[in-house]
């Protein structure tokens, strides 16, 4: 299992995200004061999107209690970084621009990995390492107004 990541939501409830070793799926759970509850109708959200070998999940929560998740994973065309937002209404991870599934933030990358995420004011920032050519690594930042 990859190391878990931790955040607090707007009600100071702990959230954790981790990758299960056997399935390589990202699982996100929230503590309600009594038990941990998964934040998805199915614990295999990335696998259901065709994303395999998920790794390095990170969480961020905005001031208005929006929960964001980033992770990297293998796709048929390489390795990419993904970002999704938890929809309390749909009880599912959705894309940031209303798409039905989490978005890829590094479509042109050769090898995007090791993402980080934070919210500052009304902007979401996603950071990741990207191999742009053999032997050359760059740090990329994606920002989106919320």
C-alpha positions as CSV (number, residue, x, y, z in Angstrom):
1,X,0.0,0.0,0.0
2,X,1.2,3.5,-0.8
3,X,1.5,6.0,2.1
4,X,-1.9,7.5,2.9
5,X,-2.5,11.2,2.6
6,X,-4.6,13.2,5.1
7,X,-6.8,16.4,5.1
8,X,-9.6,17.9,7.1
9,X,-12.9,18.9,5.6
10,X,-14.8,22.1,6.5
11,X,-16.3,20.4,9.6
12,X,-12.9,19.2,10.8
13,X,-13.6,15.6,9.9
14,X,-10.5,13.7,8.8
15,X,-10.2,12.5,5.2
16,X,-7.7,9.9,4.1
17,X,-6.7,8.7,0.6
18,X,-4.6,5.6,0.0
19,X,-3.9,3.1,-2.7
20,X,-4.6,-0.6,-2.0
21,X,-1.7,-2.8,-2.9
22,X,-3.7,-5.7,-4.3
23,X,-6.0,-3.7,-6.7
24,X,-3.9,-0.4,-7.1
25,X,-7.2,1.5,-6.7
26,X,-7.5,4.8,-4.8
27,X,-9.8,4.7,-1.8
28,X,-10.9,7.9,0.0
29,X,-12.6,7.7,3.3
30,X,-14.0,10.2,5.8
31,X,-14.3,9.8,9.6
32,X,-17.8,10.7,10.8
33,X,-16.9,10.5,14.5
34,X,-17.7,6.8,14.7
35,X,-16.6,5.0,11.6
36,X,-14.7,5.5,8.3
37,X,-17.0,5.7,5.3
38,X,-15.8,5.5,1.7
39,X,-16.5,8.6,-0.5
40,X,-17.6,6.7,-3.6
41,X,-20.3,4.3,-4.6
42,X,-17.5,1.8,-5.6
43,X,-14.1,1.5,-4.1
44,X,-12.5,1.0,-7.5
45,X,-13.1,4.5,-9.0
46,X,-9.9,4.6,-11.0
47,X,-10.2,1.0,-12.3
48,X,-13.7,1.7,-13.5
49,X,-12.3,4.6,-15.6
50,X,-9.6,2.3,-17.2
51,X,-6.9,3.8,-15.1
52,X,-4.6,1.2,-13.6
53,X,-1.7,1.1,-11.1
54,X,-2.9,4.3,-9.3
55,X,-0.3,5.8,-7.1
56,X,0.5,8.9,-4.9
57,X,-3.0,10.2,-4.1
58,X,-3.2,13.7,-2.5
59,X,-6.2,15.5,-1.1
60,X,-7.1,19.2,-0.7
61,X,-10.2,20.9,0.7
62,X,-11.3,24.4,-0.3
63,X,-12.6,27.0,2.2
64,X,-16.1,26.3,1.0
65,X,-15.6,22.5,1.7
66,X,-15.0,21.3,-1.8
67,X,-12.9,18.1,-1.7
68,X,-10.3,17.5,-4.4
69,X,-8.2,14.4,-5.2
70,X,-5.2,14.0,-7.4
71,X,-3.3,10.8,-8.3
72,X,-1.2,9.4,-11.0
73,X,-1.9,6.1,-12.9
74,X,-1.1,4.1,-16.0
75,X,-3.2,4.4,-19.1
76,X,-3.0,2.7,-22.5
77,X,-0.9,5.6,-23.7
78,X,1.5,6.1,-20.8
79,X,1.4,7.6,-17.2
80,X,-0.8,10.6,-16.4
81,X,-1.9,12.7,-13.5
82,X,-5.6,12.9,-12.7
83,X,-7.7,15.4,-10.7
84,X,-11.3,15.0,-9.5
85,X,-13.7,16.7,-7.2
86,X,-16.1,14.9,-4.8
87,X,-19.7,15.6,-5.6
88,X,-21.8,15.3,-2.4
89,X,-24.9,15.4,-4.6
90,X,-23.8,12.6,-7.0
91,X,-21.8,10.7,-4.3
92,X,-19.0,10.3,-6.9
93,X,-15.7,11.8,-8.1
94,X,-16.4,14.1,-11.0
95,X,-14.3,16.2,-13.4
96,X,-13.6,19.8,-12.5
97,X,-15.5,21.3,-15.5
98,X,-18.7,19.2,-15.1
99,X,-17.4,16.1,-16.9
100,X,-18.6,12.8,-15.7
101,X,-15.2,11.5,-14.6
102,X,-11.9,12.9,-13.2
103,X,-9.8,14.9,-15.6
104,X,-6.3,14.3,-16.9
105,X,-4.3,17.4,-16.3
106,X,-1.2,16.4,-18.3
107,X,-2.5,15.1,-21.7
108,X,0.7,16.0,-23.5
109,X,3.0,14.4,-21.0
110,X,5.4,11.5,-21.6
111,X,5.4,10.6,-18.0
112,X,3.5,12.7,-15.4
113,X,3.7,11.5,-11.8
114,X,4.1,12.5,-8.1
115,X,1.2,15.0,-8.0
116,X,0.5,17.5,-5.3
117,X,-2.6,19.7,-4.8
118,X,-3.6,22.7,-2.8
119,X,-6.3,25.4,-2.8
120,X,-5.4,29.0,-2.3
121,X,-8.4,31.4,-2.2
122,X,-10.5,30.5,-5.2
123,X,-7.8,28.7,-7.2
124,X,-6.9,25.0,-7.3
125,X,-3.3,24.3,-8.0
126,X,-2.0,20.9,-9.1
127,X,1.7,20.3,-9.3
128,X,3.5,17.2,-10.8
129,X,6.8,16.0,-12.1
130,X,6.9,15.3,-15.8
131,X,9.5,13.6,-18.0
132,X,9.6,15.7,-21.1
133,X,12.4,13.8,-22.8
134,X,14.9,11.2,-21.9
135,X,17.0,12.5,-19.0
136,X,15.0,15.7,-18.6
137,X,12.4,16.2,-15.9
138,X,10.3,19.4,-15.4
139,X,7.8,20.4,-12.7
140,X,4.5,21.5,-14.1
141,X,1.7,23.5,-12.4
142,X,-1.9,23.5,-13.5
143,X,-4.2,26.1,-12.0
144,X,-8.0,26.4,-12.2
145,X,-10.3,29.1,-10.9
146,X,-13.0,27.6,-8.6
